[in-house]
Amino acid sequence: MKPKAPSILSSDLVVTGSIVSEGEIQLDGVVEGDIRASVLTIGEGASVKGEVAAENVIIRGRVEGSIRARQVELAATAHVEGDVIHAALAIESGAYFDGLCKRDSDPLSEAKSAIAATPGASPSSSVNPVAPSPPRVAAPGKAMAGASSPTKS
């Protein structure tokens, strides 16, 4: 089978909505939505606001959202604000990364993507925080069980 040429989204292109491809995408424009591809390269001037999922991702531009890929490379010019779930991760000196990174042998599995797609859910939000209990206060003139009281000598 003959290899397919990559789809090139030029710098003057702005896409609002999701992009899905079984092949390679070279993004130099702006995407406000999710991107799914086999191989995704985000150029220096490119920007993505949404989830990115691919076998291989090379980021040279800006991503605001989670990234799921077997291989992730953040170039020195990358600016990533979001979580990265990966099997292999490379970060060049100078790259900006603000988020959590988690190694997963199968970062593209559908079950995990469904969890991440749930509004308000993220890999770190699956734990329910426990509200602090109110402080215990003894009634006037009475000691609380377990509390130490001054002794008279």
C-alpha positions as a Python dict, from the first residue, in 0.01 Angstrom:
ca = {
    (1, 'M'): (0, 0, 0),
    (2, 'K'): (132, 341, -98),
    (3, 'P'): (197, 579, 196),
    (4, 'K'): (-41, 875, 207),
    (5, 'A'): (75, 1235, 212),
    (6, 'P'): (12, 1425, 535),
    (7, 'S'): (-282, 1664, 559),
    (8, 'I'): (-146, 2016, 602),
    (9, 'L'): (-355, 2276, 780),
    (10, 'S'): (-183, 2605, 698),
    (11, 'S'): (-120, 2900, 928),
    (12, 'D'): (-408, 3106, 784),
    (13, 'L'): (-663, 2834, 869),
    (14, 'V'): (-889, 2850, 1177),
    (15, 'V'): (-1098, 2542, 1253),
    (16, 'T'): (-1380, 2539, 1507),
    (17, 'G'): (-1473, 2176, 1565),
    (18, 'S'): (-1311, 1837, 1584),
    (19, 'I'): (-1069, 1689, 1330),
    (20, 'V'): (-1039, 1313, 1277),
    (21, 'S'): (-788, 1148, 1044),
    (22, 'E'): (-646, 798, 1006),
    (23, 'G'): (-330, 950, 862),
    (24, 'E'): (-78, 1220, 941),
    (25, 'I'): (-167, 1583, 1012),
    (26, 'Q'): (68, 1882, 1003),
    (27, 'L'): (-106, 2168, 1187),
    (28, 'D'): (20, 2523, 1144),
    (29, 'G'): (-311, 2702, 1206),
    (30, 'V'): (-560, 2723, 1494),
    (31, 'V'): (-799, 2449, 1605),
    (32, 'E'): (-1065, 2499, 1869),
    (33, 'G'): (-1176, 2140, 1917),
    (34, 'D'): (-1042, 1788, 1955),
    (35, 'I'): (-791, 1630, 1716),
    (36, 'R'): (-755, 1253, 1649),
    (37, 'A'): (-490, 1128, 1408),
    (38, 'S'): (-226, 864, 1358),
    (39, 'V'): (60, 1116, 1360),
    (40, 'L'): (15, 1481, 1457),
    (41, 'T'): (271, 1758, 1429),
    (42, 'I'): (177, 2093, 1579),
    (43, 'G'): (392, 2366, 1429),
    (44, 'E'): (552, 2661, 1612),
    (45, 'G'): (277, 2907, 1524),
    (46, 'A'): (-7, 2658, 1571),
    (47, 'S'): (-257, 2650, 1856),
    (48, 'V'): (-499, 2382, 1978),
    (49, 'K'): (-771, 2427, 2241),
    (50, 'G'): (-904, 2078, 2300),
    (51, 'E'): (-801, 1717, 2348),
    (52, 'V'): (-529, 1567, 2129),
    (53, 'A'): (-512, 1191, 2069),
    (54, 'A'): (-265, 1020, 1833),
    (55, 'E'): (-9, 744, 1808),
    (56, 'N'): (272, 1002, 1778),
    (57, 'V'): (252, 1371, 1867),
    (58, 'I'): (521, 1633, 1812),
    (59, 'I'): (439, 1969, 1967),
    (60, 'R'): (627, 2282, 1867),
    (61, 'G'): (338, 2524, 1925),
    (62, 'R'): (63, 2572, 2186),
    (63, 'V'): (-184, 2315, 2326),
    (64, 'E'): (-448, 2392, 2588),
    (65, 'G'): (-603, 2057, 2674),
    (66, 'S'): (-512, 1698, 2743),
    (67, 'I'): (-280, 1494, 2522),
    (68, 'R'): (-308, 1115, 2482),
    (69, 'A'): (-45, 945, 2270),
    (70, 'R'): (193, 653, 2264),
    (71, 'Q'): (485, 886, 2187),
    (72, 'V'): (483, 1254, 2284),
    (73, 'E'): (760, 1499, 2202),
    (74, 'L'): (758, 1853, 2341),
    (75, 'A'): (1002, 2067, 2144),
    (76, 'A'): (1183, 2364, 2299),
    (77, 'T'): (918, 2598, 2153),
    (78, 'A'): (622, 2398, 2292),
    (79, 'H'): (371, 2554, 2532),
    (80, 'V'): (142, 2291, 2685),
    (81, 'E'): (-124, 2358, 2948),
    (82, 'G'): (-292, 2026, 3021),
    (83, 'D'): (-235, 1667, 3121),
    (84, 'V'): (-25, 1427, 2913),
    (85, 'I'): (-104, 1054, 2916),
    (86, 'H'): (171, 869, 2728),
    (87, 'A'): (372, 551, 2679),
    (88, 'A'): (688, 751, 2594),
    (89, 'L'): (757, 1120, 2662),
    (90, 'A'): (1044, 1347, 2554),
    (91, 'I'): (1070, 1710, 2668),
    (92, 'E'): (1336, 1938, 2522),
    (93, 'S'): (1499, 2204, 2736),
    (94, 'G'): (1299, 2527, 2708),
    (95, 'A'): (958, 2364, 2661),
    (96, 'Y'): (676, 2500, 2880),
    (97, 'F'): (460, 2230, 3039),
    (98, 'D'): (195, 2296, 3304),
    (99, 'G'): (-5, 1986, 3390),
    (100, 'L'): (23, 1629, 3504),
    (101, 'C'): (196, 1356, 3310),
    (102, 'K'): (105, 991, 3350),
    (103, 'R'): (267, 693, 3188),
    (104, 'D'): (20, 437, 3054),
    (105, 'S'): (103, 135, 2839),
    (106, 'D'): (-219, 194, 2640),
    (107, 'P'): (-296, 568, 2651),
    (108, 'L'): (-536, 552, 2358),
    (109, 'S'): (-777, 292, 2494),
    (110, 'E'): (-1143, 385, 2451),
    (111, 'A'): (-1240, 320, 2813),
    (112, 'K'): (-987, 574, 2939),
    (113, 'S'): (-1088, 827, 2674),
    (114, 'A'): (-1452, 795, 2779),
    (115, 'I'): (-1357, 875, 3138),
    (116, 'A'): (-1156, 1178, 3029),
    (117, 'A'): (-1445, 1295, 2808),
    (118, 'T'): (-1683, 1307, 3104),
    (119, 'P'): (-1739, 1674, 3195),
    (120, 'G'): (-1540, 1765, 3504),
    (121, 'A'): (-1348, 1436, 3502),
    (122, 'S'): (-975, 1405, 3478),
    (123, 'P'): (-732, 1137, 3584),
    (124, 'S'): (-670, 1329, 3905),
    (125, 'S'): (-1038, 1407, 3980),
    (126, 'S'): (-1146, 1048, 4034),
    (127, 'V'): (-1068, 1074, 4404),
    (128, 'N'): (-1346, 1236, 4605),
    (129, 'P'): (-1209, 1495, 4842),
    (130, 'V'): (-1320, 1460, 5202),
    (131, 'A'): (-1465, 1771, 5360),
    (132, 'P'): (-1298, 1860, 5689),
    (133, 'S'): (-1506, 1782, 5995),
    (134, 'P'): (-1613, 2074, 6211),
    (135, 'P'): (-1406, 2131, 6524),
    (136, 'R'): (-1533, 1970, 6841),
    (137, 'V'): (-1627, 2213, 7113),
    (138, 'A'): (-1715, 2117, 7470),
    (139, 'A'): (-2012, 2268, 7647),
    (140, 'P'): (-1916, 2530, 7905),
    (141, 'G'): (-1795, 2369, 8226),
    (142, 'K'): (-1765, 2017, 8076),
    (143, 'A'): (-1454, 1839, 7951),
    (144, 'M'): (-1450, 1656, 7618),
    (145, 'A'): (-1361, 1287, 7609),
    (146, 'G'): (-997, 1243, 7515),
    (147, 'A'): (-914, 1606, 7588),
    (148, 'S'): (-654, 1686, 7847),
    (149, 'S'): (-748, 1925, 8119),
    (150, 'P'): (-520, 2111, 8351),
    (151, 'T'): (-477, 1942, 8689),
    (152, 'K'): (-473, 2126, 9015),
    (153, 'S'): (-181, 2063, 9242),
}
